[in-house]
Amino acid sequence: MYKILIVEDDETIAGGLKNHLGKWNYQAECMTDFKDVMGKFVDFDPQLVLLDIVLPFFNGFHWCQEIRKISKVPIIFLSSANDNMNIVMAMNMGGDEFIEKPFDLNVVTAKVQAVLRRTYEFRGTADIMEWNGAILNLADATVLYQDQKQELTKNEFKILQMLLENTGKIVSRESIMTRLWDSNEFIDDNTLTVNVARLRKKMEQIGLGGKIITKKGIGYMVEA
């Protein structure tokens, strides 16, 4: 479970973010003592920071610089101060993303997921996922089963990866669409249906037919 530190002095916004991220199985903590952001950062050891620019005592740019002295953890700025100068400063200070207030919580979630994947998903030595004899290669987006290989499109790969990450659990259509939506391509309900159908066809061609189970009105799953 990824840990996210929310450095936002508006309690309503911070609480809303924490509750929403919690629904997506992130462990989120809100900053309360804005004199000691670094103390909380060190103690909590988050994998991502949501950082407002306008804060009590010191602004977000200051805390971004302090964090960068000890960590490369991804930082997403949240601010209504969305002029070009602030956006440029946020990126130059070491920010990874900038989200303008007011924002849609689903958009925040999509960007959080995208940044976390870019930062952590392909690190380390493991570059495959194994499931009941099938192997999903994270490096080249292929699935291998009984010496037969299928190449997957970007969206097909992301769908299968998400299902395998949650083996034995239902993954909602909404959560899959949010995961796919990290580019300028709009993913709607029909687009998801088409992508799942294509993925199923490719899996069937290598002997994995019937492995993606539809839970009507909810989402999809693969059995453990």
Secondary structure, 3 states (H helix, E strand, C coil): CCEEEEECCCHHHHHHHHHHHHHCCCEEEECCCCCCHHHHHHHHCCCEEEEECCCCCCCHHHHHHHHHCCCCCCEEEEECCCCHHHHHHHHHCCCCEEEECCCCHHHHHHHHHHHHHHHHHCCCCCCEEEECCEEEECCCCEEEECCEEEECCHHHHHHHHHHHHCCCCCEEHHHHHHHHCCCCCCCCHHHHHHHHHHHHHHHHHCCCCCCCEEECCCEEECCC
